Amino acid sequence: MEVFAGVPVTDLARAIDWFEQLLGDVESFDPNDVERVWTLAEHGHVYAVVAPADAGHGHVTLFVDDLTGFLTSAESRGVVPESQETYDNGVRKAIFRDPDGNEVGVGGR
């Protein structure tokens, strides 16, 4: 099984810039002129797709092994979360918003 989580955007070039700042140096490809796909795990992908009517309504959550390291790396590339929280079970989550307002959560222990 492969998982592709889609994020609707209005401007693909702007989305590519933002997601590459957030995700860092990960494998990516362009399956067509309206999508960019980032491979985050062996069978896990996030993609931006031009879909102006849906832009800003996306919600994606990623779970990483080292949340502190991820946040530090993202900040060094100019992306900081709008909020962070810690759940009762010790899981932490940071919320990012892309330029269209889509929510990208990144969690970890």
Protein Blocks (a to p, Z undefined) as FASTA:
>chain_A
ZZddddddfblklmmmmmmmmnopaddddfbfkbccddfbfkbccdddddfklgopaccd
dddfblmlmmmmmmmnopacfbdcddfkopacdddddfkopacddddZZ
